[in-house]
Amino acid sequence: MNAVSYRLKRMYTTCGDEYRIECHHLSTAESEAVAYNEQTVNRVKYKREEADKEAKLKEYDEWKGQIKTDLELPDIKAAYKTVGIA
């Protein structure tokens, strides 16, 4: 029963989901507990990485907003005179 509860904890569930438990495929409670703990650590790590990514994107957007986009470029054609062939 402990193995079943750890396996159910590892699953991503939504309201109304149904499960069928086949007892001949269950592992031990210890191995399911180890897998559950590893999955929990990985989920926390993923959430932290996503939060870091969002913070960096926000910082980049703020930095991007400080750059002037309406820069006046010099007119390079004005510095040269076109000479026709006679």
C-alpha positions as CSV (number, residue, x, y, z in Angstrom):
1,M,0.0,0.0,0.0
2,N,2.9,2.4,0.7
3,A,4.3,1.7,-2.8
4,V,0.9,2.6,-4.3
5,S,0.6,5.8,-2.3
6,Y,4.1,6.9,-3.4
7,R,3.3,6.1,-7.0
8,L,0.1,8.1,-6.8
9,K,2.0,11.1,-5.3
10,R,4.4,11.0,-8.3
11,M,1.6,11.3,-10.8
12,Y,0.4,14.6,-12.2
13,T,-3.3,14.5,-11.4
14,T,-6.4,16.6,-12.2
15,C,-9.9,16.5,-10.9
16,G,-11.8,13.5,-12.2
17,D,-8.8,11.3,-13.1
18,E,-9.3,7.5,-12.7
19,Y,-6.6,5.0,-12.0
20,R,-6.2,1.2,-12.2
21,I,-3.7,-0.4,-9.9
22,E,-2.1,-3.6,-11.1
23,C,-0.5,-5.2,-8.1
24,H,1.9,-7.5,-10.0
25,H,3.8,-4.5,-11.4
26,L,4.4,-2.6,-8.2
27,S,7.8,-2.0,-6.9
28,T,8.8,-1.8,-3.3
29,A,7.8,1.2,-1.1
30,E,11.5,2.1,-0.7
31,S,12.2,2.3,-4.4
32,E,9.0,4.3,-4.9
33,A,9.9,6.7,-2.0
34,V,13.4,7.3,-3.6
35,A,11.8,8.0,-7.0
36,Y,9.2,10.3,-5.4
37,N,12.0,12.3,-3.6
38,E,14.0,12.6,-6.8
39,Q,11.0,13.8,-8.7
40,T,10.2,16.4,-6.0
41,V,13.8,17.7,-6.2
42,N,13.6,17.9,-10.0
43,R,10.3,19.8,-9.8
44,V,11.7,22.3,-7.3
45,K,14.9,22.7,-9.5
46,Y,12.7,23.3,-12.6
47,K,10.6,25.9,-10.9
48,R,13.7,27.7,-9.7
49,E,15.2,27.7,-13.2
50,E,12.0,29.0,-14.7
51,A,11.8,31.8,-12.1
52,D,15.5,32.7,-12.9
53,K,14.7,32.7,-16.6
54,E,11.6,34.9,-16.1
55,A,13.7,37.3,-14.0
56,K,16.4,37.5,-16.7
57,L,13.8,38.1,-19.4
58,K,12.2,40.9,-17.3
59,E,15.7,42.5,-16.7
60,Y,16.4,42.2,-20.5
61,D,13.1,43.9,-21.3
62,E,13.8,46.7,-18.9
63,W,17.3,47.1,-20.4
64,K,15.9,47.0,-23.9
65,G,13.5,49.8,-23.0
66,Q,16.3,52.1,-22.0
67,I,17.9,52.0,-25.5
68,K,16.9,54.8,-27.8
69,T,15.5,53.4,-31.0
70,D,15.0,56.7,-32.9
71,L,18.7,57.3,-33.5
72,E,19.5,59.7,-36.3
73,L,22.0,58.2,-38.7
74,P,24.3,60.5,-40.6
75,D,23.6,61.1,-44.3
76,I,26.7,59.6,-45.9
77,K,25.6,60.7,-49.4
78,A,25.8,64.4,-48.4
79,A,29.6,64.0,-47.8
80,Y,30.2,62.9,-51.4
81,K,29.5,64.7,-54.6
82,T,28.3,62.8,-57.6
83,V,30.3,63.6,-60.7
84,G,29.0,62.8,-64.1
85,I,31.0,61.6,-67.1
86,A,31.3,64.0,-69.9
